[in-house]
Amino acid sequence: MAKSLHHQIVARAREIISDRDRWIQGQLAVSDDACSVDPTDARARRFCAVAALRRAAHELAPGQNELADGVQITLEQSVHVQHPQVDDCLENINDDGDHATVLRLFDEFLAAEVS
């Protein structure tokens, strides 16, 4: 059975930031020389969770600019259902949390999408 586009985007975003050296806090995306860049910029090398979703959506569905927002909302809703005590948005979870937590939330979404 084919995975939904949302599932594919979250899976790709998780892949992008799976290496801790490619994950970042406090900024969307940065280049190798630590300059802030758009997540879709070819120079982007480090990404926060939100930027990774934007980059993945850009790679998998070019030109569908609003798609990343929809995936982010779906992911955040999943987090709030599975963790009712968490009321933050993905950006705050990324910036106030840690790498392992972000990856775990992505993994939980992907597992729930399969069920």
Buried (B, 14 or more C-beta within 10 A) or exposed (E): EEEEBBBBBBBBBBEBBEEEEBBBBEBBBBBEEEEEBBBBBEEBBBBBBBBBBBBBBBBBBEEEEEBBEBBBEBBBEBBBEEEEEBEBBBBEBBBEBEBEBBBEBBEBBBEEBEE
